Amino acid sequence: MKIHAVVTDYIEDNLDWEAAELAKAGIGFAAHQLKFKPEADVLAKVAGAEVIVVNMVKFDASLIAKLDRCKLLIRHGIGYDNVDVAACTRKGIVFAYQPDYCVEDVAEHAIALVFACARKVVWSRPTLDASSARGQWDFSKLFPIYRMDGKTLGIVGLGRIGGAVARKLRSFGMRILAFDPCLSEEQKKEAGVAFVGLEQLLKESDYVTLHTPVTAETRHLINARTLGLMKPTAYLVNTARGPIVDAEALAAALRAGTIAGAAIDVFDVEPPPTAHPLFGAPNVILTPHIGWASEEAGWEIRKSILADILAFAQGKTARCVVNKEVLKGKPS
């Protein structure tokens, strides 16, 4: 039986490389751009596929229940809040993802945003323009600027990316605190940072960077109350998932001076609407969800997804399966 693989949506310029590689293995392949399309349109394109690769299309229980041929669903990325994993399990569909995708890249982007806040890189330009127009320096609207050495960095979520941030920033003389209730005591000991409760982390940190998935527990983890725990000189960085932060509460905190500033790469709705509350907020750096972006990461994930599809075609298991209970009795 010939296997068919379908991509529902993708961020690459094209998937010609995947098509050529899968053709060598005798695997049928089709790629579509179905993001924001209704369920019927998505189902019409994927119904005949044994393997489906999804980036941002929503695979909820309703859609998954109608997938009668699919045996393997692969998420192009780390987070998978757009996929109902329980529904996949009920349907007997193996769900795999790429947890080591763009780890270094997101960590680097988070660090870049921490530095941009600390050194007020983006906010310096108006000072330059105004000083140039007047013919003399005026830093009154830019100061104070504080040295990073000796300050406290709080990392919420010390998984692969949060751990990479800690590893990269150790040499900058920063005290590092972490909050991650999912880690074992052994993992915490190996991390080499101080673990504290969330409230203590927020109260003591000069920079707070978020690296946790979206769950019922983390949705709006950063809200009016928790923002109120932070120092008025502190900065918040989010390169994880938009819903972790209550954007309305953050905008209000920035306007009120509850915290000094924020740098945000991810949003509840993407791209964010022009009326998004952070667009009009002061002291905020906004980037277009590019933490993942690098040429190296792009090719790494393409190769790992191809390997998952080829493994399936050979009767083997995808590299990183979320719902492992579906694998009982299947070869590894």
Rosetta silent file (secondary structure, phi, psi, omega in degrees, C-alpha in Angstrom):
SEQUENCE: MKIHAVVTDYIEDNLDWEAAELAKAGIGFAAHQLKFKPEADVLAKVAGAEVIVVNMVKFDASLIAKLDRCKLLIRHGIGYDNVDVAACTRKGIVFAYQPDYCVEDVAEHAIALVFACARKVVWSRPTLDASSARGQWDFSKLFPIYRMDGKTLGIVGLGRIGGAVARKLRSFGMRILAFDPCLSEEQKKEAGVAFVGLEQLLKESDYVTLHTPVTAETRHLINARTLGLMKPTAYLVNTARGPIVDAEALAAALRAGTIAGAAIDVFDVEPPPTAHPLFGAPNVILTPHIGWASEEAGWEIRKSILADILAFAQGKTARCVVNKEVLKGKPS
SCORE:     score description
SCORE:     0.000 S_00000001
   1 L     0.000  129.983  178.246    0.000    0.000    0.000 S_00000001
   2 L   -77.020  133.638 -179.649    1.344    3.388   -0.950 S_00000001
   3 L   -90.817  140.850  177.777    1.592    5.831    1.961 S_00000001
   4 E  -118.709  133.967  176.382    0.449    9.405    1.555 S_00000001
   5 E  -118.572  138.025 -178.684    1.696   12.345    3.619 S_00000001
   6 E  -129.618  135.135  173.327    0.005   15.749    3.642 S_00000001
   7 E  -101.563  126.668 -176.991    1.206   19.073    5.049 S_00000001
   8 L   -81.361  -33.180 -179.628   -1.646   21.340    6.137 S_00000001
   9 L  -165.164  151.326 -174.701    0.345   24.592    6.339 S_00000001
  10 L  -151.270  158.812 -177.700    3.990   25.606    6.292 S_00000001
  11 L  -105.587   -9.407  179.037    6.331   28.558    6.822 S_00000001
  12 L   -73.337  162.349  176.779    8.990   27.594    4.293 S_00000001
  13 L   -63.001  -39.481  177.193    9.095   29.171    0.828 S_00000001
  14 L  -160.046  167.742  178.649    8.333   25.750   -0.638 S_00000001
  15 L  -118.629   37.061  179.966    8.536   22.066    0.237 S_00000001
  16 H   -62.448  -37.725  179.986   10.180   20.886   -2.966 S_00000001
  17 H   -62.483  -46.087  178.723   12.974   19.172   -1.028 S_00000001
  18 H   -61.081  -43.347 -179.479   10.478   17.131    0.998 S_00000001
  19 H   -59.866  -43.089 -178.634    8.563   16.185   -2.132 S_00000001
  20 H   -67.452  -43.794 -178.540   11.740   14.961   -3.837 S_00000001
  21 H   -66.401  -40.759 -179.375   12.975   12.989   -0.819 S_00000001
  22 H   -71.918  -31.571  176.957    9.618   11.314   -0.190 S_00000001
  23 H   -62.588  -36.691  178.001    9.258   10.471   -3.869 S_00000001
  24 H   -60.451  -30.708 -178.847   12.509    8.490   -3.626 S_00000001
  25 L   -93.580    4.526  178.806   10.844    6.403   -0.911 S_00000001
  26 L    73.563   25.705 -178.547    7.656    5.952   -2.917 S_00000001
  27 L  -102.942  126.684  177.002    5.595    8.089   -0.546 S_00000001
  28 E   -69.099  147.862 -174.094    2.866   10.304   -1.956 S_00000001
  29 E  -147.615  139.372  174.299    3.086   13.922   -0.842 S_00000001
  30 E  -146.322  144.562  179.499    1.004   17.080   -0.980 S_00000001
  31 E  -128.093  137.504 -177.229    1.415   20.445    0.709 S_00000001
  32 L  -133.963  167.229  172.298   -1.277   23.067    1.300 S_00000001
  33 L  -118.493   88.617 -171.992   -1.772   26.396    3.049 S_00000001
  34 L  -107.855    9.136  179.198   -4.931   25.723    5.067 S_00000001
  35 L   -59.423  133.735 -179.129   -4.379   28.026    8.042 S_00000001
  36 L    73.039    3.790  177.163   -7.647   29.781    8.957 S_00000001
  37 L   -80.991  151.406  178.988   -9.588   27.550    6.543 S_00000001
  38 L   -66.273  160.593 -176.580  -12.826   25.928    7.782 S_00000001
  39 H   -54.184  -41.309 -177.612  -12.791   22.335    9.003 S_00000001
  40 H   -60.240  -38.951  179.798  -14.453   21.037    5.832 S_00000001
  41 H   -67.805  -41.763  178.977  -11.676   22.463    3.670 S_00000001
  42 H   -63.729  -48.071 -177.904   -8.963   20.973    5.871 S_00000001
  43 H   -60.390  -38.007 -179.233  -10.665   17.576    5.974 S_00000001
  44 H   -61.784  -31.228 -177.926  -11.049   17.517    2.198 S_00000001
  45 H   -88.312  -25.470 -173.216   -7.274   17.827    1.796 S_00000001
  46 H  -109.824   -7.454 -171.848   -6.126   15.460    4.552 S_00000001
  47 L   -57.516  -31.961 -176.524   -8.787   12.738    4.641 S_00000001
  48 L   -93.669    7.996 -174.105   -6.787   10.316    2.474 S_00000001
  49 L   -97.560  137.783  172.835   -3.456   10.727    4.257 S_00000001
  50 L   -81.502  -28.610  179.802   -1.859    8.251    6.647 S_00000001
  51 E  -124.157  130.128  178.229    0.583   10.945    7.808 S_00000001
  52 E  -124.195  132.345  175.384   -0.362   14.574    8.437 S_00000001
  53 E  -112.315  125.639 -176.393    2.093   17.364    9.252 S_00000001
  54 E  -123.836  139.469  171.678    0.588   20.468   10.853 S_00000001
  55 L   -99.411  -78.447 -174.923    2.039   23.824   11.711 S_00000001
  56 L  -116.941   -4.969  176.776   -0.730   26.155   12.957 S_00000001
  57 L   -60.621  139.755 -178.019   -3.993   24.648   11.653 S_00000001
  58 L   -81.882  120.602  174.897   -6.243   23.753   14.580 S_00000001
  59 E  -107.365   88.290 -179.877   -6.762   20.017   15.009 S_00000001
  60 L   -91.642 -179.088 -176.088   -9.569   19.864   17.539 S_00000001
  61 H   -60.737  -35.777 -178.695  -11.623   16.851   18.640 S_00000001
  62 H   -63.349  -47.040 -179.562  -14.183   17.399   15.892 S_00000001
  63 H   -68.598  -45.214 -177.010  -11.643   17.291   13.075 S_00000001
  64 H   -61.690  -36.514 -179.748   -9.589   14.459   14.562 S_00000001
  65 H   -62.109  -21.629 -177.738  -12.693   12.269   14.974 S_00000001
  66 L   -94.941    0.234 -178.470  -13.152   12.400   11.194 S_00000001
  67 L   -88.448   89.997 -174.656   -9.600   11.249   10.354 S_00000001
  68 L   -85.181  -17.158 -179.987  -10.229    7.625    9.450 S_00000001
  69 L  -104.835  -24.252 -174.013   -6.951    6.968    7.616 S_00000001
  70 L   -63.816  132.194  176.460   -4.466    9.015    9.638 S_00000001
  71 L  -117.493  -20.536 -178.319   -2.048    6.998   11.783 S_00000001
  72 E  -141.178  122.833  175.405    0.572    9.664   12.499 S_00000001
  73 E  -113.921  124.631 -176.294    0.057   13.390   13.146 S_00000001
  74 E  -116.004  127.163  175.426    3.246   15.455   13.351 S_00000001
  75 E   -90.403  127.171  175.627    3.428   18.986   14.744 S_00000001
  76 L   -80.035   84.988  179.348    5.958   21.243   13.019 S_00000001
  77 L   144.171 -172.010 -176.359    7.360   22.796   16.198 S_00000001
  78 L   -92.305  -58.576 -179.355    7.621   22.553   19.965 S_00000001
  79 L   -70.698  151.544  179.770    4.283   23.754   21.311 S_00000001
  80 L  -142.066   39.067  179.176    1.152   21.834   20.394 S_00000001
  81 L   -72.393   -7.288  176.049   -1.727   23.752   21.925 S_00000001
  82 L   -91.912    3.777 -179.140   -3.452   23.693   18.513 S_00000001
  83 E  -122.057  130.635  175.616   -3.759   19.878   18.668 S_00000001
  84 L   -84.233   96.233 -174.711   -6.152   17.926   20.897 S_00000001
  85 H   -65.597  -39.383  179.352   -3.798   15.163   22.004 S_00000001
  86 H   -60.271  -38.180  178.304   -6.491   13.290   23.951 S_00000001
  87 H   -66.141  -37.829  175.896   -8.598   13.146   20.797 S_00000001
  88 H   -60.758  -44.201 -179.022   -5.621   11.706   18.897 S_00000001
  89 H   -62.348  -45.442  178.731   -5.242    9.031   21.555 S_00000001
  90 H   -59.978  -33.655 -178.114   -8.928    8.105   21.426 S_00000001
  91 H   -85.037   -7.770 -178.368   -8.654    7.785   17.650 S_00000001
  92 L    78.385   22.112  179.896   -5.485    5.683   17.868 S_00000001
  93 L   -95.376  126.897  175.050   -3.402    8.334   16.103 S_00000001
  94 E   -73.246  130.364  178.008    0.224    8.680   17.156 S_00000001
  95 E  -114.087  121.635 -178.747    1.028   12.339   17.824 S_00000001
  96 E  -120.529  156.446  177.856    4.647   13.453   17.498 S_00000001
  97 L  -143.583 -175.357 -174.730    6.378   16.802   17.827 S_00000001
  98 L  -124.533   76.595 -172.079    9.861   18.356   17.640 S_00000001
  99 L   -67.513  -18.132  179.518   10.815   19.408   21.187 S_00000001
 100 L  -100.738   13.932  177.220   14.429   20.189   20.307 S_00000001
 101 L   -73.554  133.805  171.475   13.522   22.494   17.421 S_00000001
 102 L    52.075   29.240  179.230   14.947   26.046   17.585 S_00000001
 103 H   -60.524  -52.283 -179.092   16.032   25.720   21.223 S_00000001
 104 H   -63.841  -34.741 -175.549   19.193   27.770   20.742 S_00000001
 105 H   -70.182  -46.098  178.622   17.385   30.263   18.537 S_00000001
 106 H   -66.415  -39.230  177.170   14.540   31.054   20.939 S_00000001
 107 H   -60.627  -43.650  178.615   17.032   31.239   23.801 S_00000001
 108 H   -63.417  -39.608 -179.809   19.140   33.689   21.797 S_00000001
 109 H   -67.081  -41.511  177.696   16.088   35.780   20.954 S_00000001
 110 H   -60.804  -43.834  179.166   15.016   35.906   24.602 S_00000001
 111 H   -64.570  -40.810  177.337   18.502   36.987   25.602 S_00000001
 112 H   -59.077  -39.744  179.709   18.553   39.604   22.840 S_00000001
 113 H   -71.237  -36.393  174.556   15.293   41.018   24.203 S_00000001
 114 H   -60.205  -46.517  179.068   16.648   41.044   27.766 S_00000001
 115 H   -63.977  -41.363 -179.610   19.670   42.996   26.521 S_00000001
 116 H   -61.261  -38.832  177.204   17.504   45.319   24.446 S_00000001
 117 H   -69.005  -47.944 -175.345   15.459   46.155   27.537 S_00000001
 118 H   -61.377  -43.474 -177.670   18.462   46.520   29.827 S_00000001
 119 L   -94.670    2.362  178.540   20.399   48.787   27.477 S_00000001
 120 L    51.344   44.803 -175.026   17.242   50.459   26.123 S_00000001
 121 L   -60.393  -52.999 -177.737   18.464   49.782   22.606 S_00000001
 122 H   -67.249  -40.016 -175.572   15.150   50.325   20.794 S_00000001
 123 H   -77.398   -3.678 -179.975   14.085   53.211   23.021 S_00000001
 124 H   -78.028  -23.932 -173.598   17.379   55.064   22.440 S_00000001
 125 H   -61.324  -44.185  177.517   16.547   56.187   18.923 S_00000001
 126 H   -58.648  -34.820  177.097   14.139   59.011   19.897 S_00000001
 127 H   -64.156  -41.642  177.595   16.861   60.383   22.199 S_00000001
 128 H   -63.376  -46.761 -178.035   19.309   60.383   19.294 S_00000001
 129 H   -62.508  -45.039 -179.021   16.835   62.047   16.939 S_00000001
 130 H   -66.573  -40.207  179.902   15.841   64.725   19.453 S_00000001
 131 H   -67.848  -38.994  177.197   19.455   65.423   20.430 S_00000001
 132 H   -63.003  -41.261  179.401   20.519   65.665   16.796 S_00000001
 133 H   -64.808  -35.458 -178.172   17.727   68.133   16.083 S_00000001
 134 H   -86.792  -18.632 -178.431   18.736   70.307   19.062 S_00000001
 135 L    81.741   12.583  175.456   22.473   69.992   18.489 S_00000001
 136 L  -153.707  151.881 -177.779   23.154   68.766   22.020 S_00000001
 137 L   -70.889  139.534  173.413   22.696   65.568   23.975 S_00000001
 138 L  -142.441  103.635 -177.231   19.611   65.179   26.156 S_00000001
 139 L   -98.160   11.360 -171.970   19.304   61.815   27.920 S_00000001
 140 L   -61.279  -31.003 -178.687   16.555   62.879   30.301 S_00000001
 141 L   -91.288   -1.636 -176.888   13.896   60.673   28.699 S_00000001
 142 L  -104.537  -36.238 -177.770   16.188   57.659   28.437 S_00000001
 143 L   -77.479  155.422    9.214   17.680   57.302   31.896 S_00000001
 144 L   -87.843  152.248  171.389   17.951   55.455   34.223 S_00000001
 145 L  -120.546  129.699 -176.792   19.929   52.601   32.692 S_00000001
 146 L  -109.942  144.494  175.685   21.172   49.894   35.064 S_00000001
 147 L   -64.245  139.877  178.857   24.143   47.569   34.734 S_00000001
 148 L   -77.561  -33.782  179.341   23.156   43.919   34.133 S_00000001
 149 L   -56.620  127.756  179.332   26.055   42.509   36.126 S_00000001
 150 L    89.407   -8.609  179.061   24.827   41.622   39.593 S_00000001
 151 L   -84.410  170.266 -175.887   21.137   41.791   38.668 S_00000001
 152 E  -107.731  128.575  175.825   18.663   38.907   39.018 S_00000001
 153 E  -105.777  125.881  176.061   17.209   36.986   36.084 S_00000001
 154 E  -105.324  124.708 -179.175   14.059   34.971   36.731 S_00000001
 155 E  -111.127  117.169  177.712   13.322   32.078   34.356 S_00000001
 156 E   -96.838  104.997 -175.420    9.784   30.683   34.400 S_00000001
 157 L    99.555  100.894 -176.733   10.078   27.198   32.914 S_00000001
 158 L  -108.941   52.433  172.799   13.531   25.604   32.923 S_00000001
 159 L   -82.662 -146.545 -177.618   13.075   23.095   30.124 S_00000001
 160 H   -59.829  -49.220 -175.234   15.258   22.970   27.030 S_00000001
 161 H   -74.757  -47.706  177.625   14.927   26.658   26.132 S_00000001
 162 H   -58.308  -39.250  177.702   14.861   28.045   29.660 S_00000001
 163 H   -64.554  -38.006  178.046   17.875   25.885   30.466 S_00000001
 164 H   -66.007  -38.180  176.745   19.717   27.226   27.422 S_00000001
 165 H   -61.028  -46.026  179.292   19.009   30.805   28.548 S_00000001
 166 H   -60.921  -44.969 -178.457   20.449   30.028   31.985 S_00000001
 167 H   -61.765  -41.781 -176.469   23.506   28.367   30.468 S_00000001
 168 H   -73.993  -29.347 -175.066   24.214   31.264   28.120 S_00000001
 169 H   -95.828   -3.050  179.348   23.728   34.009   30.723 S_00000001
 170 H   -57.125  -36.454 -174.821   25.762   32.469   33.555 S_00000001
 171 H   -77.925   -0.972 -178.365   28.878   34.275   32.326 S_00000001
 172 H   -95.606   11.311  175.282   27.205   37.687   32.568 S_00000001
 173 L    72.328   23.310 -178.625   27.423   37.849   36.330 S_00000001
 174 L   -96.216  144.373  170.110   23.706   37.536   36.851 S_00000001
 175 E   -80.470  129.769 -174.471   21.994   35.793   39.747 S_00000001
 176 E  -115.124  123.798  173.777   19.616   33.269   38.200 S_00000001
 177 E  -110.944  150.411  178.749   16.349   32.139   39.765 S_00000001
 178 E  -138.584  148.580  173.394   14.035   29.545   38.258 S_00000001
 179 E  -129.337  120.460  178.025   10.478   28.347   38.749 S_00000001
 180 L  -159.989   95.520 -177.958    9.438   25.019   37.266 S_00000001
 181 L   -70.956   -7.937 -177.674    7.111   22.705   39.211 S_00000001
 182 L   -86.615  -13.109 -177.680    7.437   20.024   36.520 S_00000001
 183 L   -84.013  146.006  175.435   11.093   19.230   37.209 S_00000001
 184 L   -76.447  165.868  178.322   12.162   16.476   39.564 S_00000001
 185 H   -62.874  -35.857  178.481   14.447   17.216   42.502 S_00000001
 186 H   -65.270  -42.590  178.323   17.273   15.475   40.655 S_00000001
 187 H   -64.100  -37.101  178.923   16.742   17.661   37.571 S_00000001
 188 H   -65.090  -39.591  179.190   16.735   20.768   39.756 S_00000001
 189 H   -64.938  -39.208 -178.833   20.049   19.791   41.316 S_00000001
 190 H   -71.134  -22.584 -174.842   21.578   19.234   37.895 S_00000001
 191 H   -69.217  -29.208  177.097   20.356   22.629   36.608 S_00000001
 192 L    73.658   23.360  175.494   22.792   24.583   38.761 S_00000001
 193 L  -129.711  167.074 -179.680   20.405   27.489   39.486 S_00000001
 194 E   -86.314  124.305  177.871   18.334   28.482   42.504 S_00000001
 195 E   -96.506  131.901 -179.529   14.717   27.269   42.389 S_00000001
 196 L  -137.467  172.206  174.430   12.096   29.375   44.148 S_00000001
 197 L   -71.347  161.871 -177.140    8.331   29.822   44.096 S_00000001
 198 H   -59.782  -44.246 -177.263    6.770   31.953   41.375 S_00000001
 199 H   -62.904  -42.188  178.239    5.902   34.826   43.691 S_00000001
 200 H   -64.170  -41.214  178.981    9.435   35.035   45.078 S_00000001
 201 H   -59.503  -45.755 -178.491   10.865   34.930   41.569 S_00000001
 202 H   -66.057  -37.381 -178.175    8.630   37.788   40.442 S_00000001
 203 H   -70.416  -33.957 -172.215    9.402   39.886   43.508 S_00000001
 204 H   -98.758  -15.677 -172.784   13.174   39.504   43.318 S_00000001
 205 L   -83.280  142.282  172.263   13.904   39.447   39.566 S_00000001
 206 L   -89.398  -24.993  176.010   15.076   42.403   37.537 S_00000001
 207 E  -137.418  131.062  178.038   14.279   40.509   34.335 S_00000001
 208 E  -119.094  123.092  179.302   11.646   37.772   34.011 S_00000001
 209 E  -120.745  133.862 -172.044   11.700   35.556   30.924 S_00000001
 210 E   -99.938  130.920 -179.351    8.940   33.036   30.171 S_00000001
 211 L  -145.156   56.821 -178.241    9.626   29.562   28.763 S_00000001
 212 L  -128.775  150.734  175.834    6.593   27.442   29.556 S_00000001
 213 L   -74.017  167.978  174.926    3.928   25.833   27.356 S_00000001
 214 L   -85.231  120.218  174.649    0.306   26.956   27.425 S_00000001
 215 L  -136.211  177.379  176.368   -1.740   24.812   29.780 S_00000001
 216 L   -59.263  -32.380 -178.372   -4.749   25.402   31.994 S_00000001
 217 L   -79.030  -29.407 -175.218   -2.278   26.280   34.755 S_00000001
 218 L   -98.629  -11.869  179.263   -0.122   28.675   32.728 S_00000001
 219 L   -62.335  124.854 -176.153   -2.799   30.546   30.762 S_00000001
 220 L    55.134   35.461  172.894   -2.641   34.160   32.010 S_00000001
 221 L   -57.879  -37.060  174.965   -0.034   33.110   34.544 S_00000001
 222 E   -97.563  109.211 -174.614    1.187   36.684   34.181 S_00000001
 223 L  -137.609 -171.060 -177.029   -1.795   38.853   35.062 S_00000001
 224 H   -57.572  -40.824 -178.259   -2.626   42.021   36.976 S_00000001
 225 H   -68.429  -48.055 -176.418   -1.908   40.374   40.323 S_00000001
 226 H   -72.172  -32.193  174.188    1.377   38.743   39.372 S_00000001
 227 H   -63.026  -34.086  179.434    2.582   41.823   37.497 S_00000001
 228 L   -67.426  -15.635  177.561    1.936   43.747   40.692 S_00000001
 229 L   -81.129  -19.029 -174.044    4.494   41.561   42.459 S_00000001
 230 L   -77.698  158.356  176.840    7.305   42.677   40.153 S_00000001
 231 L   -67.201  147.767  175.890    9.725   45.528   40.813 S_00000001
 232 L   -67.670  -12.644  177.339    8.871   48.855   39.169 S_00000001
 233 L   -99.678    5.198 -173.515   12.361   48.650   37.594 S_00000001
 234 L   -90.548  160.570  179.496   11.822   45.113   36.231 S_00000001
 235 E  -125.041  145.012  178.334   11.259   43.899   32.670 S_00000001
 236 E  -111.565  132.447  177.871    9.138   41.026   31.339 S_00000001
 237 E  -122.901  130.363  177.355   10.175   38.989   28.278 S_00000001
 238 E  -129.866  110.806  173.465    7.889   36.472   26.557 S_00000001
 239 L  -119.398   17.332 -175.051    9.134   34.298   23.694 S_00000001
 240 L   -95.624  -84.436  178.484    7.028   31.266   24.692 S_00000001
 241 L  -143.424  139.921 -176.722    3.297   31.540   23.994 S_00000001
 242 H   -56.280  -46.764 -174.360    1.041   34.594   23.919 S_00000001
 243 H   -64.767   -8.758  176.687   -1.730   33.338   26.219 S_00000001
 244 H   -65.227  -27.474 -177.736    0.702   32.988   29.127 S_00000001
 245 E  -111.441  132.075  171.531    0.434   36.771   29.517 S_00000001
 246 L   -76.372  102.723 -173.499   -2.779   38.744   29.969 S_00000001
 247 H   -62.193  -38.314  178.201   -2.057   41.390   27.335 S_00000001
 248 H   -62.594  -44.074  179.434   -4.651   43.834   28.691 S_00000001
 249 H   -65.738  -38.867  178.728   -3.146   43.590   32.175 S_00000001
 250 H   -65.434  -44.300  178.382    0.375   44.018   30.814 S_00000001
 251 H   -59.576  -41.481  178.782   -0.601   47.108   28.816 S_00000001
 252 H   -65.309  -39.784  179.627   -2.214   48.588   31.934 S_00000001
 253 H   -65.716  -37.127  178.130    0.885   47.800   34.009 S_00000001
 254 H   -67.923  -41.963  178.713    3.126   49.497   31.452 S_00000001
 255 H   -65.779  -35.676 -177.823    0.945   52.594   31.361 S_00000001
 256 H   -83.425  -10.286 -177.110    0.841   52.727   35.171 S_00000001
 257 L    76.224   20.510  177.303    4.588   52.155   35.560 S_00000001
 258 L   -59.948  -40.649  171.632    3.999   48.974   37.564 S_00000001
 259 L  -126.974  164.436 -174.389    7.007   47.535   35.693 S_00000001
 260 L   -76.609  -30.923 -177.489    9.657   49.333   33.660 S_00000001
 261 E   177.769  178.465 -179.033    9.030   47.611   30.355 S_00000001
 262 E  -152.004  157.874  174.039    8.437   44.422   28.389 S_00000001
 263 E  -134.839  120.728 -170.272    9.571   42.630   25.246 S_00000001
 264 E  -125.710  128.231  178.968    7.024   40.366   23.571 S_00000001
 265 L  -111.721   -8.897 -173.520    7.513   37.995   20.623 S_00000001
 266 L  -134.414  151.197 -172.088    4.264   35.998   20.878 S_00000001
 267 L  -138.118  159.330  178.300    0.579   36.894   20.953 S_00000001
 268 L   -59.003  -47.357  176.780   -2.823   35.368   21.706 S_00000001
 269 L  -116.141  132.789 -177.559   -3.847   35.804   18.063 S_00000001
 270 L  -127.688  132.951   -8.199   -1.159   35.786   15.390 S_00000001
 271 L   -65.658  154.472 -177.494   -0.515   38.037   13.718 S_00000001
 272 L   -67.976  146.603  177.126   -2.031   40.329   16.370 S_00000001
 273 L   -66.592  157.923 -177.868   -4.845   42.649   15.261 S_00000001
 274 L   -63.918  -19.607  178.280   -4.031   46.328   14.877 S_00000001
 275 L   -89.801    9.931 -179.361   -6.175   47.027   17.939 S_00000001
 276 L   -56.212  134.962 -174.263   -4.009   44.778   20.149 S_00000001
 277 H   -59.200  -28.107 -177.874   -3.565   46.511   23.536 S_00000001
 278 H   -76.278  -18.413 -179.850    0.230   46.295   23.457 S_00000001
 279 H   -63.821  -29.201 -179.281    0.473   48.264   20.211 S_00000001
 280 H  -103.908    7.308 -176.424   -0.362   51.461   22.071 S_00000001
 281 L   -85.701  149.302  177.877    1.485   50.666   25.285 S_00000001
 282 L   -82.426  160.073  172.078    4.666   52.505   26.338 S_00000001
 283 L    54.245   42.485  177.250    8.057   50.889   26.963 S_00000001
 284 E  -130.992  134.951  174.913    7.336   47.704   25.073 S_00000001
 285 E  -102.532  127.135 -178.601    9.385   46.006   22.365 S_00000001
 286 E  -120.090  128.298  175.693    7.304   43.883   19.982 S_00000001
 287 L  -123.902  153.813 -169.336    8.737   41.372   17.516 S_00000001
 288 L   -86.105   57.798  179.754    6.740   39.229   15.035 S_00000001
 289 L    48.163   61.059 -178.925    7.142   35.751   16.573 S_00000001
 290 L  -117.099   13.303  178.782   10.607   35.243   15.126 S_00000001
 291 L   -57.936  -31.911 -178.521   12.311   33.585   18.082 S_00000001
 292 L   -73.606  -16.266 -161.565   12.329   30.309   16.139 S_00000001
 293 L   -79.112  119.882  165.224   13.936   31.827   13.073 S_00000001
 294 L  -164.262  152.818  177.916   17.326   30.751   11.799 S_00000001
 295 H   -61.006  -39.306 -178.254   18.477   29.013    8.659 S_00000001
 296 H   -64.242  -47.093 -179.401   19.981   26.256   10.782 S_00000001
 297 H   -63.824  -37.774 -179.707   16.794   25.586   12.751 S_00000001
 298 H   -58.645  -43.567  179.859   14.719   25.621    9.575 S_00000001
 299 H   -76.803  -32.316  178.230   16.693   22.787    8.025 S_00000001
 300 H   -60.612  -44.796 -177.537   16.982   20.839   11.267 S_00000001
 301 H   -72.682  -33.992  178.019   13.206   20.585   11.657 S_00000001
 302 H   -63.024  -42.093  179.426   12.637   19.739    8.014 S_00000001
 303 H   -68.406  -38.610 -178.294   15.094   16.852    8.302 S_00000001
 304 H   -70.810  -36.341  177.346   13.643   15.588   11.588 S_00000001
 305 H   -68.570  -41.290  176.237   10.073   15.616   10.249 S_00000001
 306 H   -58.924  -41.938  179.300   11.203   13.807    7.106 S_00000001
 307 H   -62.313  -37.378  177.611   12.890   11.215    9.336 S_00000001
 308 H   -64.029  -42.020 -179.283    9.613   10.730   11.243 S_00000001
 309 H   -66.629  -43.597  179.500    7.696   10.128    8.017 S_00000001
 310 H   -65.042  -36.920  177.348   10.304    7.687    6.700 S_00000001
 311 H   -62.057  -43.419  178.132   10.316    5.863   10.033 S_00000001
 312 H   -60.305  -43.690 -179.228    6.551    5.444    9.809 S_00000001
 313 H   -62.504  -25.772  179.971    6.858    4.101    6.266 S_00000001
 314 L   -94.539    9.393  179.474    9.317    1.502    7.583 S_00000001
 315 L    77.709   17.785 -179.254    6.972    0.418   10.363 S_00000001
 316 L  -105.594 -178.571 -175.248    8.972    2.243   13.014 S_00000001
 317 L  -102.125  145.109  174.651    8.080    4.951   15.544 S_00000001
 318 L   -60.870  157.415 -171.514    8.488    8.701   15.223 S_00000001
 319 L   -64.104  -47.637 -174.832   11.320   10.174   17.265 S_00000001
 320 L  -126.741   96.040 -177.712    9.348   12.162   19.882 S_00000001
 321 E   -97.775  134.207  179.867    5.849   10.835   20.576 S_00000001
 322 L   -83.381  -51.398 -177.045    3.575   12.639   23.038 S_00000001
 323 L   -94.967   72.949 -173.017    0.823   10.031   23.502 S_00000001
 324 H   -64.638  -17.644  178.667    3.041    6.980   23.960 S_00000001
 325 H   -62.967  -22.523  178.495    0.115    4.882   25.158 S_00000001
 326 H   -72.618  -19.761 -174.415   -0.944    4.532   21.521 S_00000001
 327 H   -81.720   -6.656 -176.248    2.356    2.778   20.778 S_00000001
 328 L   -54.284  122.916  179.026    1.651   -0.313   22.898 S_00000001
 329 L    89.188   -3.459 -179.628    2.413   -3.344   20.801 S_00000001
 330 L   -99.853  149.864  179.178    4.027   -1.320   18.001 S_00000001
 331 L   -68.557  151.262  179.835    7.735   -1.639   17.051 S_00000001
 332 L   -95.168    0.000    0.000   10.064    1.162   18.105 S_00000001
